[in-house]
Amino acid sequence: MNNEKNSRIIMGVAVFAILIFIFYIGNYFGERNGKNKALLSIVPEGVNITNEQLEPFWKVWSILSDKYVEATSTDSQKRVYGAIKGLASSFDDPYTVFFPPEENKVFKSDISGKFEGVGMELAIKDDILTVVAPLKDSPAYNAGVKSGDRLIKVDDKSALDMTVEAAVKLIRGKAGSSVKITFIREGSSEPIEKVLIRSIINIPTIEIDRKSSTSKNQKSNTKLTDIDSDIYVIKLFSFTSDSPDLFRKALKEFMDSGKRKLIIDLRGNPGGYLDAAWDIASWFLPLGEIIVTEDFGGKEVNRVYRSKGYNVLNKLYGNNYKVVILINNGSASASEIVAGALQEHGVAKLIGTKTFGKGSVQELVSITDDTSLKITIARWLTPKGHNLSHEGLTPDYEVKLTAKDTDEGKDTQMDKAVEILKN
């Protein structure tokens, strides 16, 4: 599930032309010098490539065809897809990926919101496959997989040089079947091996929990808990299309209670829709204040998302209210947008540990009927220009939650949030 689910499907003419160019390399094999000139004639304007640059590709293709022991079993289309994958990977961005037909089908099932697997968000961090966050109540979550766990093996295959897409392909499978995953975890001296039983995963797995309510089993993607006579907690598990409306209802319930101290828990929230983050942050900021900027690196004009001006707490209480946000290394993407905006505008203090640092925008481009290219087109910047992709967000109060704390049922991060609000 590794992506922003708000992908935009656009036919990219220039990218499509480049890939057609690669395809023709295979078709023209055997007459390299003459055919290179023909190929150069169809290269899109602005793409600089010469005969000398093409020559190594032709040479390698020829040697593989002539000498590789099983060359006859490898069709040209498979080679072309491999070449396109190499072209995409040459940008050294783990989120820019070409999807051949089978992988394209898996990815589309991912963004549709329902699939069979173990339920954990994966990304590449420091060149290693890393768990962003396990989805609540998923097989991975129930087995104790943690944000920040790093994959070293999937079944008997090494995951050290594995892409997210390759790992997803191995981990996905029919509900009821099993997959063995080996992790390394900070603070653990030995690898951790878990056998996970796949199930049908619905994104997100969500709930509302009100201690005084009869609707305890009602499903949503917020968790609202009254933990203190003057403090409310809104737990947001993900940023879906339903999140803004559900958050609005939870916030109204908080205000109707007369309370003025609010904890927003974004721990283990891997993100989701940009529009949801934009809307939720707008409840806390005056009209026109910057929430996040999409920086296109000069390819096009930067896009600035400004508050819609709901700003209800300030309108109701003035400055006489307090907000803290809980974050950890499983808080990513849209979570970082909301937390970063409220921190830098002085609305909320951040408590916990540094966030994951996934602040990039991907676009899904249809290449053919059954292939696509996921490409990073922009970076997210906080209101003060901090690039979320580089280091994530640093909390105002760093509080680590240890395995011992969890085993003993303690939540030191929540305790710190309560302490800050009460004092």
C-alpha positions as CSV (number, residue, x, y, z in Angstrom):
1,M,0.0,0.0,0.0
2,N,2.7,2.5,-0.5
3,N,1.5,5.5,-2.0
4,E,-0.6,8.4,-1.7
5,K,-4.1,7.2,-2.4
6,N,-5.0,10.5,-3.9
7,S,-3.1,9.7,-7.1
8,R,-4.1,11.6,-10.3
9,I,-4.3,9.7,-13.5
10,I,-2.9,11.8,-16.4
11,M,-1.7,10.7,-19.8
12,G,1.8,12.0,-19.8
13,V,2.7,12.7,-23.5
14,A,6.4,13.4,-23.0
15,V,6.9,10.4,-20.6
16,F,4.9,8.2,-23.0
17,A,7.0,9.2,-25.9
18,I,10.2,8.3,-24.0
19,L,8.9,4.9,-23.1
20,I,7.8,4.3,-26.7
21,F,11.4,5.2,-27.6
22,I,12.7,2.5,-25.3
23,F,10.3,0.0,-26.8
24,Y,11.5,0.7,-30.3
25,I,15.1,-0.1,-29.2
26,G,14.0,-3.8,-28.9
27,N,12.2,-3.8,-32.3
28,Y,15.2,-2.3,-34.1
29,F,17.7,-4.7,-32.5
30,G,20.3,-6.0,-35.0
31,E,21.0,-2.9,-37.0
32,R,22.3,-0.7,-34.3
33,N,24.0,2.2,-36.1
34,G,21.4,2.8,-38.7
35,K,18.5,2.2,-36.3
36,N,20.0,4.5,-33.7
37,K,19.6,7.3,-36.1
38,A,16.0,6.3,-36.7
39,L,15.4,6.2,-33.0
40,L,16.9,9.6,-32.5
41,S,14.4,11.0,-34.9
42,I,11.5,10.1,-32.6
43,V,13.0,11.3,-29.3
44,P,10.8,14.1,-27.8
45,E,12.1,17.7,-28.0
46,G,14.2,18.5,-25.0
47,V,15.5,15.0,-24.5
48,N,19.3,15.0,-25.3
49,I,20.6,11.6,-26.3
50,T,23.3,10.6,-28.8
51,N,24.3,7.5,-30.8
52,E,27.3,7.1,-28.5
53,Q,24.9,7.0,-25.5
54,L,22.6,4.4,-27.1
55,E,25.5,2.2,-28.2
56,P,26.1,0.5,-24.8
57,F,22.4,-0.4,-24.6
58,W,22.5,-2.1,-28.0
59,K,25.7,-3.9,-27.2
60,V,24.4,-5.3,-23.9
61,W,21.2,-6.4,-25.6
62,S,23.2,-8.2,-28.3
63,I,25.5,-9.9,-25.9
64,L,22.6,-11.1,-23.7
65,S,20.8,-12.4,-26.8
66,D,23.9,-14.2,-28.1
67,K,25.4,-15.6,-24.9
68,Y,22.9,-15.8,-22.1
69,V,22.2,-19.5,-21.4
70,E,18.4,-19.1,-21.3
71,A,18.1,-16.1,-23.6
72,T,15.5,-17.8,-25.8
73,S,13.1,-18.0,-22.8
74,T,13.2,-14.2,-22.2
75,D,10.8,-12.4,-24.5
76,S,11.5,-8.9,-25.8
77,Q,8.6,-7.3,-24.0
78,K,10.0,-8.5,-20.7
79,R,13.3,-6.9,-21.5
80,V,11.7,-3.7,-22.5
81,Y,9.8,-3.5,-19.2
82,G,13.1,-4.2,-17.4
83,A,14.7,-1.3,-19.3
84,I,11.9,1.0,-18.4
85,K,12.2,0.0,-14.8
86,G,15.9,0.8,-14.9
87,L,15.1,4.2,-16.5
88,A,12.7,5.0,-13.6
89,S,15.1,3.8,-10.9
90,S,18.0,5.9,-12.3
91,F,16.4,8.9,-10.6
92,D,17.3,7.3,-7.2
93,D,13.8,8.0,-5.8
94,P,12.1,5.0,-4.1
95,Y,8.7,6.4,-5.0
96,T,9.2,6.8,-8.7
97,V,8.4,3.4,-10.1
98,F,7.3,1.8,-13.4
99,F,4.5,-0.8,-13.0
100,P,4.4,-3.7,-15.6
101,P,0.9,-5.3,-16.0
102,E,1.0,-7.6,-13.0
103,E,2.5,-5.0,-10.6
104,N,0.1,-2.4,-12.0
105,K,-2.8,-4.6,-11.1
106,V,-1.5,-5.0,-7.5
107,F,-1.0,-1.3,-7.1
108,K,-4.5,-0.4,-8.3
109,S,-5.9,-2.9,-5.8
110,D,-3.9,-1.1,-3.2
111,I,-5.3,2.4,-3.8
112,S,-8.8,1.0,-4.2
113,G,-8.8,0.5,-0.4
114,K,-9.3,-3.2,-0.1
115,F,-6.9,-6.1,-0.6
116,E,-5.6,-9.3,0.8
117,G,-2.4,-9.1,2.8
118,V,-1.0,-8.4,6.3
119,G,-1.8,-4.7,6.6
120,M,1.3,-2.6,7.0
121,E,2.4,0.5,5.2
122,L,5.9,0.2,3.7
123,A,8.4,2.7,2.4
124,I,12.2,2.9,1.8
125,K,14.0,4.7,4.5
126,D,17.8,5.0,4.6
127,D,17.8,2.5,1.7
128,I,16.0,-0.2,3.7
129,L,12.5,-1.4,3.5
130,T,10.8,0.0,6.6
131,V,7.4,-0.3,8.2
132,V,5.8,3.2,8.3
133,A,2.9,1.9,10.4
134,P,0.8,-1.3,10.7
135,L,-2.9,-0.7,10.1
136,K,-5.0,-1.0,13.3
137,D,-6.4,-4.5,13.9
138,S,-4.6,-5.9,10.9
139,P,-2.5,-9.2,11.1
140,A,0.7,-7.1,11.3
141,Y,-0.7,-4.9,14.1
142,N,-2.1,-7.8,16.1
143,A,1.3,-9.7,15.7
144,G,3.2,-6.8,17.3
145,V,4.8,-5.3,14.2
146,K,6.0,-1.7,15.0
147,S,6.6,1.5,13.1
148,G,10.2,1.6,12.2
149,D,10.7,-2.2,11.9
150,R,13.0,-2.9,9.0
151,L,12.5,-5.9,6.7
152,I,15.5,-8.1,6.0
153,K,13.7,-11.3,4.7
154,V,10.3,-12.2,3.2
155,D,9.9,-15.9,3.5
156,D,13.4,-17.1,2.3
157,K,14.2,-14.1,0.1
158,S,16.5,-11.3,1.2
159,A,14.7,-8.0,1.4
160,L,17.9,-5.9,1.8
161,D,17.8,-4.6,-1.8
162,M,14.1,-5.2,-2.4
163,T,11.8,-2.4,-3.7
164,V,8.5,-1.7,-2.0
165,E,6.6,-3.0,-5.0
166,A,8.6,-6.3,-5.0
167,A,8.0,-6.7,-1.3
168,V,4.3,-6.0,-1.6
169,K,4.1,-8.6,-4.4
170,L,5.6,-11.3,-2.1
171,I,3.6,-10.3,1.0
172,R,0.2,-10.1,-0.6
173,G,-1.7,-13.3,-1.0
174,K,-4.9,-15.2,-0.5
175,A,-6.6,-14.6,2.9
176,G,-5.8,-17.5,5.2
177,S,-2.4,-18.2,3.8
178,S,0.8,-17.3,5.7
179,V,4.0,-15.3,5.0
180,K,7.1,-15.3,7.2
181,I,8.8,-11.9,7.6
182,T,12.0,-11.2,9.4
183,F,12.6,-7.8,10.9
184,I,15.3,-5.9,12.7
185,R,14.1,-3.5,15.4
186,E,15.9,-0.7,17.2
187,G,16.9,-1.8,20.6
188,S,16.7,-5.5,19.8
189,S,20.0,-7.4,19.4
190,E,18.5,-10.3,17.4
191,P,16.3,-10.3,14.3
192,I,12.5,-10.7,14.9
193,E,10.7,-13.4,12.9
194,K,6.9,-13.3,12.5
195,V,4.6,-15.6,10.7
196,L,1.6,-13.5,9.6
197,I,-1.7,-15.0,8.4
198,R,-3.0,-12.9,5.5
199,S,-6.6,-11.6,5.7
200,I,-8.8,-9.2,3.8
201,I,-7.6,-5.7,4.6
202,N,-10.0,-2.7,4.6
203,I,-8.4,0.8,4.7
204,P,-8.7,2.2,7.2
205,T,-9.7,0.1,10.2
206,I,-11.4,2.7,12.3
207,E,-13.5,3.2,15.4
208,I,-15.0,5.7,17.8
209,D,-14.5,5.0,21.5
210,R,-16.4,7.2,23.9
211,K,-16.4,6.1,27.5
212,S,-19.8,7.6,28.3
213,S,-21.4,6.7,24.9
214,T,-23.7,3.9,23.9
215,S,-22.0,3.9,20.5
216,K,-18.8,2.4,21.6
217,N,-18.7,0.0,18.7
218,Q,-19.5,2.5,16.1
219,K,-17.0,2.6,13.2
220,S,-15.2,5.7,12.0
221,N,-11.6,6.8,11.5
222,T,-11.4,8.9,14.7
223,K,-11.2,7.7,18.2
224,L,-12.5,10.2,20.8
225,T,-11.7,9.5,24.4
226,D,-12.4,11.7,27.5
227,I,-9.3,10.9,29.6
228,D,-9.6,13.8,32.0
229,S,-12.3,16.1,33.3
230,D,-10.9,18.9,31.2
231,I,-9.0,17.1,28.4
232,Y,-10.3,15.4,25.2
233,V,-8.3,13.2,22.8
234,I,-9.1,12.7,19.1
235,K,-7.3,9.8,17.6
236,L,-7.0,9.9,13.9
237,F,-5.9,6.7,12.2
238,S,-5.8,7.8,8.6
239,F,-6.6,10.6,6.2
240,T,-9.4,9.3,4.0
241,S,-12.2,11.1,2.0
242,D,-14.4,10.6,5.1
243,S,-11.9,12.1,7.6
244,P,-12.8,15.8,7.3
245,D,-16.5,15.2,8.1
246,L,-15.7,12.8,10.9
247,F,-13.1,15.1,12.4
248,R,-15.6,18.0,12.2
249,K,-18.2,16.0,14.2
250,A,-15.5,15.0,16.8
251,L,-14.4,18.6,17.1
252,K,-18.0,19.8,17.6
253,E,-18.5,17.2,20.3
254,F,-15.3,18.5,22.0
255,M,-16.5,22.1,21.8
256,D,-20.0,21.2,23.0
257,S,-18.5,19.7,26.1
258,G,-17.1,23.0,27.2
259,K,-13.6,21.6,27.4
260,R,-10.6,23.7,26.2
261,K,-7.8,21.2,26.2
262,L,-7.4,18.9,23.2
263,I,-5.0,16.1,22.3
264,I,-4.8,15.1,18.6
265,D,-3.2,11.6,18.4
266,L,-1.5,11.1,15.0
267,R,0.8,8.3,16.1
268,G,1.0,5.4,13.6
269,N,-1.0,7.4,11.1
270,P,0.6,6.9,7.7
271,G,-1.3,9.7,6.0
272,G,-3.6,9.6,3.0
273,Y,-5.4,12.4,1.1
274,L,-3.9,15.8,0.9
275,D,-7.3,17.4,0.8
276,A,-8.2,15.8,4.1
277,A,-5.1,17.2,5.8
278,W,-5.9,20.6,4.2
279,D,-9.4,20.6,5.5
280,I,-8.6,19.4,9.1
281,A,-5.8,21.9,9.5
282,S,-8.2,24.7,8.5
283,W,-10.2,24.2,11.6
284,F,-7.3,25.7,13.6
285,L,-6.0,28.5,11.4
286,P,-7.3,31.9,10.1
287,L,-8.3,32.3,6.5
288,G,-5.3,32.5,4.2
289,E,-2.6,31.1,6.5
290,I,-0.3,28.7,4.7
291,I,-0.8,25.0,5.5
292,V,1.5,23.4,3.0
293,T,3.3,24.1,-0.2
294,E,3.8,21.7,-3.1
295,D,7.3,22.5,-4.5
296,F,7.6,21.3,-8.1
297,G,11.4,22.0,-8.3
298,G,10.9,24.7,-10.9
299,K,9.0,22.4,-13.3
300,E,5.8,24.4,-12.7
301,V,4.6,27.1,-10.3
302,N,4.5,26.0,-6.7
303,R,1.1,25.3,-5.4
304,V,0.3,26.8,-2.0
305,Y,-2.6,25.4,0.2
306,R,-4.0,28.0,2.5
307,S,-6.4,27.7,5.4
308,K,-10.1,27.7,4.5
309,G,-10.6,29.8,7.6
310,Y,-12.8,27.6,9.7
311,N,-10.7,28.5,12.8
312,V,-13.5,27.6,15.1
313,L,-11.5,27.2,18.4
314,N,-10.0,30.7,18.1
315,K,-13.4,32.2,17.2
316,L,-15.0,30.5,20.2
317,Y,-12.3,30.7,22.8
318,G,-9.9,33.4,21.6
319,N,-6.5,32.2,22.8
320,N,-7.9,30.5,25.8
321,Y,-7.5,26.9,24.7
322,K,-4.6,24.4,24.3
323,V,-3.8,21.8,21.7
324,V,-1.0,19.2,21.7
325,I,-0.3,16.6,18.9
326,L,1.2,13.2,19.5
327,I,3.5,12.0,16.8
328,N,6.0,9.2,16.3
329,N,8.0,7.6,13.5
330,G,4.8,6.1,12.1
331,S,3.3,9.5,11.5
332,A,3.8,10.3,7.9
333,S,2.6,12.2,4.9
334,A,-0.7,13.9,5.6
335,S,-0.1,13.5,9.3
336,E,3.1,15.5,8.9
337,I,1.3,18.3,7.0
338,V,-1.2,18.8,9.8
339,A,1.3,18.6,12.6
340,G,3.8,20.8,10.9
341,A,1.3,23.5,10.1
342,L,-0.1,23.6,13.6
343,Q,3.3,23.6,15.1
344,E,4.8,26.4,13.0
345,H,1.7,28.6,13.4
346,G,2.0,28.2,17.2
347,V,-1.3,26.5,17.5
348,A,0.0,23.2,18.9
349,K,3.0,21.6,20.6
350,L,4.3,18.3,19.3
351,I,5.0,15.5,21.7
352,G,6.6,12.1,21.0
353,T,9.4,11.2,18.5
354,K,10.5,12.4,15.1
355,T,8.1,11.6,12.3
356,F,8.8,9.3,9.3
357,G,9.6,12.0,6.8
358,K,7.5,11.2,3.7
359,G,6.8,14.6,2.2
360,S,6.6,13.9,-1.5
361,V,3.8,14.0,-4.0
362,Q,3.3,11.2,-6.5
363,E,1.3,11.2,-9.7
364,L,0.1,8.0,-11.4
365,V,0.5,8.2,-15.1
366,S,-1.2,5.7,-17.4
367,I,1.4,4.5,-20.0
368,T,-0.6,1.8,-21.7
369,D,-3.9,0.1,-20.9
370,D,-2.1,-2.2,-18.5
371,T,1.0,-0.4,-17.4
372,S,1.6,2.8,-15.4
373,L,4.3,5.0,-14.0
374,K,4.2,6.4,-10.4
375,I,6.4,9.5,-10.4
376,T,7.4,12.0,-7.7
377,I,6.3,15.4,-9.1
378,A,6.7,17.6,-6.0
379,R,7.9,17.9,-2.4
380,W,5.8,19.1,0.5
381,L,7.1,22.1,2.4
382,T,5.8,23.3,5.8
383,P,4.7,27.0,6.2
384,K,8.2,28.0,7.1
385,G,9.7,26.0,4.1
386,H,10.9,22.9,5.9
387,N,11.2,20.0,3.5
388,L,9.2,17.1,5.1
389,S,11.0,14.5,2.9
390,H,14.4,15.2,4.4
391,E,14.0,14.7,8.2
392,G,10.3,14.8,9.0
393,L,9.2,16.8,12.0
394,T,11.0,17.2,15.3
395,P,8.7,17.3,18.4
396,D,8.8,20.1,20.9
397,Y,9.0,17.5,23.7
398,E,10.8,14.3,22.8
399,V,9.3,11.4,24.7
400,K,10.1,7.8,23.7
401,L,7.7,5.0,24.3
402,T,9.7,1.9,25.2
403,A,8.7,-1.7,24.7
404,K,8.7,-2.0,28.5
405,D,6.3,0.8,28.8
406,T,4.0,-0.8,26.3
407,D,4.2,-4.2,28.1
408,E,3.3,-2.5,31.3
409,G,0.4,-0.7,29.8
410,K,2.0,2.7,30.1
411,D,1.8,5.5,27.6
412,T,4.5,8.0,28.6
413,Q,3.8,10.2,25.6
414,M,0.1,10.6,26.5
415,D,1.1,11.2,30.1
416,K,3.4,14.0,28.9
417,A,0.7,15.5,26.8
418,V,-1.7,15.6,29.8
419,E,1.0,17.1,31.9
420,I,1.7,19.9,29.4
421,L,-2.0,20.7,29.1
422,K,-2.7,20.7,32.8
423,N,0.3,22.9,33.7
